[in-house]
């Protein structure tokens, strides 16, 4: 199964710049170092956003669950950085109630 309306999946500037690539964010947990080591940068946040959108479109949903806020989906797959490095990433998406498009909740290194 694919993420619903994956071709329209939303990855916001705020999610990338203020969370995934922000080492000072209290919930970052090393995500910024992981993405920076791959070659992603805050001043070119759209590169990471595009990589995560491609992941949403290409990979299969690994699991899904319903929450009070909507449907949550986990998608695992490889992303590629602008420098040509790749890594396996576990991403979590939500389709909020009343909406038909998924938005990124988080994405972090996938450990098998």
C-alpha atoms as a printed R data frame, in Angstrom:
    type eleno elety resid chain resno       x      y      z
1   ATOM     1    CA   UNK     A     1   0.000  0.000  0.000
2   ATOM     2    CA   UNK     A     2   1.169  3.512 -0.812
3   ATOM     3    CA   UNK     A     3   0.716  6.639  1.272
4   ATOM     4    CA   UNK     A     4  -2.670  8.203  0.386
5   ATOM     5    CA   UNK     A     5  -2.234 10.938 -2.224
6   ATOM     6    CA   UNK     A     6   1.537 10.541 -1.922
7   ATOM     7    CA   UNK     A     7   2.145 12.789 -4.915
8   ATOM     8    CA   UNK     A     8   0.779 15.672 -2.815
9   ATOM     9    CA   UNK     A     9   2.516 14.795  0.486
10  ATOM    10    CA   UNK     A    10   3.423 17.912  2.471
11  ATOM    11    CA   UNK     A    11   6.843 18.592  3.979
12  ATOM    12    CA   UNK     A    12   6.882 22.102  5.405
13  ATOM    13    CA   UNK     A    13   9.814 24.482  5.685
14  ATOM    14    CA   UNK     A    14   9.169 24.734  9.422
15  ATOM    15    CA   UNK     A    15   9.352 20.941  9.871
16  ATOM    16    CA   UNK     A    16  12.678 20.751  8.043
17  ATOM    17    CA   UNK     A    17  14.396 23.944  9.222
18  ATOM    18    CA   UNK     A    18  13.100 24.214 12.781
19  ATOM    19    CA   UNK     A    19  12.995 20.497 13.623
20  ATOM    20    CA   UNK     A    20  14.833 18.010 11.401
21  ATOM    21    CA   UNK     A    21  17.861 20.218 10.697
22  ATOM    22    CA   UNK     A    22  17.864 22.119 14.004
23  ATOM    23    CA   UNK     A    23  20.377 20.658 16.478
24  ATOM    24    CA   UNK     A    24  19.047 22.991 19.200
25  ATOM    25    CA   UNK     A    25  15.478 21.639 19.039
26  ATOM    26    CA   UNK     A    26  14.789 19.776 22.307
27  ATOM    27    CA   UNK     A    27  13.173 16.812 20.485
28  ATOM    28    CA   UNK     A    28  15.740 16.566 17.678
29  ATOM    29    CA   UNK     A    29  17.525 13.554 19.181
30  ATOM    30    CA   UNK     A    30  20.428 13.631 16.719
31  ATOM    31    CA   UNK     A    31  18.354 13.965 13.564
32  ATOM    32    CA   UNK     A    32  20.144 17.192 12.586
33  ATOM    33    CA   UNK     A    33  23.574 15.535 12.808
34  ATOM    34    CA   UNK     A    34  22.320 12.570 10.769
35  ATOM    35    CA   UNK     A    35  20.963 14.754  7.950
36  ATOM    36    CA   UNK     A    36  23.913 17.160  8.035
37  ATOM    37    CA   UNK     A    37  26.338 14.229  7.746
38  ATOM    38    CA   UNK     A    38  24.440 13.170  4.613
39  ATOM    39    CA   UNK     A    39  24.946 16.627  3.115
40  ATOM    40    CA   UNK     A    40  21.616 18.358  3.804
41  ATOM    41    CA   UNK     A    41  21.702 21.987  4.993
42  ATOM    42    CA   UNK     A    42  19.260 24.388  6.611
43  ATOM    43    CA   UNK     A    43  19.963 27.055  3.981
44  ATOM    44    CA   UNK     A    44  18.876 24.577  1.275
45  ATOM    45    CA   UNK     A    45  16.000 22.990  3.178
46  ATOM    46    CA   UNK     A    46  14.087 22.182 -0.002
47  ATOM    47    CA   UNK     A    47  16.603 19.439 -0.852
48  ATOM    48    CA   UNK     A    48  15.632 17.440  2.243
49  ATOM    49    CA   UNK     A    49  11.949 18.219  1.744
50  ATOM    50    CA   UNK     A    50  12.140 16.924 -1.840
51  ATOM    51    CA   UNK     A    51  13.996 13.769 -0.771
52  ATOM    52    CA   UNK     A    52  11.301 13.018  1.806
53  ATOM    53    CA   UNK     A    53   8.528 13.713 -0.714
54  ATOM    54    CA   UNK     A    54  10.176 11.289 -3.168
55  ATOM    55    CA   UNK     A    55  10.329  8.700 -0.382
56  ATOM    56    CA   UNK     A    56   6.619  9.209  0.316
57  ATOM    57    CA   UNK     A    57   5.810  8.573 -3.346
58  ATOM    58    CA   UNK     A    58   8.134  5.633 -3.959
59  ATOM    59    CA   UNK     A    59   8.069  3.479 -0.834
60  ATOM    60    CA   UNK     A    60   5.352  1.275  0.581
61  ATOM    61    CA   UNK     A    61   3.611  1.974  3.870
62  ATOM    62    CA   UNK     A    62   5.094 -0.356  6.502
63  ATOM    63    CA   UNK     A    63   2.335  0.111  9.050
64  ATOM    64    CA   UNK     A    64  -0.609  2.330  9.747
65  ATOM    65    CA   UNK     A    65  -2.792  3.220 12.717
66  ATOM    66    CA   UNK     A    66  -5.666  5.504 13.544
67  ATOM    67    CA   UNK     A    67  -5.286  8.230 16.131
68  ATOM    68    CA   UNK     A    68  -7.731 10.823 17.434
69  ATOM    69    CA   UNK     A    69  -6.156 13.251 14.941
70  ATOM    70    CA   UNK     A    70  -6.278 11.052 11.831
71  ATOM    71    CA   UNK     A    71  -4.502  8.188 10.097
72  ATOM    72    CA   UNK     A    72  -0.796  7.706 10.799
73  ATOM    73    CA   UNK     A    73   1.492  5.949  8.341
74  ATOM    74    CA   UNK     A    74   5.078  4.732  8.617
75  ATOM    75    CA   UNK     A    75   7.120  4.680  5.414
76  ATOM    76    CA   UNK     A    76  10.656  3.259  5.338
77  ATOM    77    CA   UNK     A    77  13.023  3.714  2.431
78  ATOM    78    CA   UNK     A    78  16.176  5.319  1.096
79  ATOM    79    CA   UNK     A    79  16.664  9.024  0.583
80  ATOM    80    CA   UNK     A    80  19.515 10.527 -1.402
81  ATOM    81    CA   UNK     A    81  21.308 13.750 -0.524
82  ATOM    82    CA   UNK     A    82  22.446 16.409 -2.999
83  ATOM    83    CA   UNK     A    83  25.971 14.962 -2.599
84  ATOM    84    CA   UNK     A    84  24.806 11.527 -3.738
85  ATOM    85    CA   UNK     A    85  24.903  9.892 -0.310
86  ATOM    86    CA   UNK     A    86  21.959  7.738  0.681
87  ATOM    87    CA   UNK     A    87  20.538  6.404  3.905
88  ATOM    88    CA   UNK     A    88  17.620  4.346  5.099
89  ATOM    89    CA   UNK     A    89  15.001  6.551  6.755
90  ATOM    90    CA   UNK     A    90  11.874  5.807  8.748
91  ATOM    91    CA   UNK     A    91   9.288  8.526  8.181
92  ATOM    92    CA   UNK     A    92   5.976  9.077  9.929
93  ATOM    93    CA   UNK     A    93   3.111 10.811  8.160
94  ATOM    94    CA   UNK     A    94  -0.404 11.792  9.208
95  ATOM    95    CA   UNK     A    95  -3.523 12.407  7.206
96  ATOM    96    CA   UNK     A    96  -5.423 14.723  9.526
97  ATOM    97    CA   UNK     A    97  -9.159 14.244  9.930
98  ATOM    98    CA   UNK     A    98 -11.027 16.122  7.235
99  ATOM    99    CA   UNK     A    99  -7.964 16.278  4.973
100 ATOM   100    CA   UNK     A   100  -6.912 13.914  2.177
101 ATOM   101    CA   UNK     A   101  -3.201 14.759  2.020
102 ATOM   102    CA   UNK     A   102  -0.441 13.398  4.261
103 ATOM   103    CA   UNK     A   103   1.956 15.699  6.066
104 ATOM   104    CA   UNK     A   104   5.293 14.750  7.546
105 ATOM   105    CA   UNK     A   105   5.412 14.266 11.311
106 ATOM   106    CA   UNK     A   106   9.017 13.084 11.651
107 ATOM   107    CA   UNK     A   107  11.797 11.224  9.862
108 ATOM   108    CA   UNK     A   108  14.845  9.601 11.390
109 ATOM   109    CA   UNK     A   109  17.515  6.982 10.669
110 ATOM   110    CA   UNK     A   110  16.038  3.502 10.293
111 ATOM   111    CA   UNK     A   111  17.820  0.790 12.175
112 ATOM   112    CA   UNK     A   112  17.040 -2.710 10.987
